[in-house]
Every structure is written in C-alpha cells, then in structure tokens.
Amino acid sequence: MGLTELREMSPEELRERENDLRESIGRLTMKRNGKRLEKPNELRRVRRELAQLMTVASEKAAAASDGASE
C-alpha cells in the first residue's frame, strides 16, 4: 500500500490497518524464530508499511490539532 492510499484513509481505517499490520508482524516474527519464514523480506515490508502508516496518522493528528486550536 502506497503513501497516497494511506493518506486517503480515515483515522478509523488507519487504526484497523495498524492492528492488522501489528498482528502480521507478530506472526512473521514467530515464523522467523521457528526458521519457517519463506519470504524474509516480507517482515521488512510489513514493518516499513507500519512505519509509514504511523507517520501518516501522526501527520493527520497534528493537522487536526492545528485546525482545532485556531
């Protein structure tokens, strides 16, 4: 999922996606620890997407608080 798609999502959708990504990271980490991870780059991709999502969420929160204080 690209940054433009993330920026178009509502805060509720971002929270849902964050929960899904965190679950995926947990599953992939367990597989990696059990030496059963078929695609090692998958864990890296999911972590990167989570970081991007959290950045977009914080940008939206900052924009909302700036708009509310004026």
C-alpha positions in Angstrom: 0.0 0.0 0.0 1.4 3.4 -1.0 1.6 6.6 0.9 -1.1 8.2 -1.3 -3.5 5.4 -0.4 -2.6 5.7 3.3 -3.2 9.5 3.2 -6.7 8.9 1.7 -7.8 6.6 4.6 -9.8 7.8 7.5 -8.4 7.7 11.1 -10.6 4.6 11.8 -9.3 2.8 8.8 -5.7 3.7 9.7 -6.3 2.2 13.2 -7.7 -1.0 11.7 -4.8 -1.3 9.3 -2.3 -0.7 12.1 -3.8 -3.5 14.1 -3.7 -5.8 11.1 0.0 -5.0 10.5 0.9 -5.5 14.1 -0.7 -8.9 14.0 1.2 -9.7 10.8 4.5 -8.7 12.4 3.8 -10.9 15.3 3.0 -13.9 13.1 6.0 -13.3 10.9 8.3 -12.9 13.9 7.1 -16.2 15.3 7.7 -17.9 11.9 11.2 -16.4 11.7 12.1 -17.6 15.1 10.9 -21.1 14.1 13.1 -20.9 10.9 9.9 -21.3 8.8 9.8 -17.8 7.2 9.6 -18.4 3.4 10.0 -14.8 2.4 12.4 -13.0 4.8 11.7 -9.6 3.1 8.0 -9.9 4.0 8.7 -8.9 7.6 10.8 -5.9 6.5 8.0 -4.8 4.1 5.3 -5.1 6.8 7.4 -3.1 9.3 8.1 -0.4 6.7 4.3 -0.2 5.9 3.5 0.1 9.6 6.1 3.0 10.0 4.6 4.8 7.0 1.1 4.3 8.4 2.1 5.7 11.8 3.8 8.7 10.1 0.6 9.5 8.2 -1.5 9.1 11.3 0.7 11.5 13.3 0.6 14.0 10.4 -3.2 13.8 10.4 -3.4 14.2 14.2 -1.1 17.2 14.0 -3.2 18.8 11.3 -6.4 18.2 13.2 -4.9 19.7 16.4 -3.6 22.7 14.5 -7.0 23.2 12.9 -8.8 22.8 16.2 -6.6 25.4 18.0 -7.4 28.2 15.5 
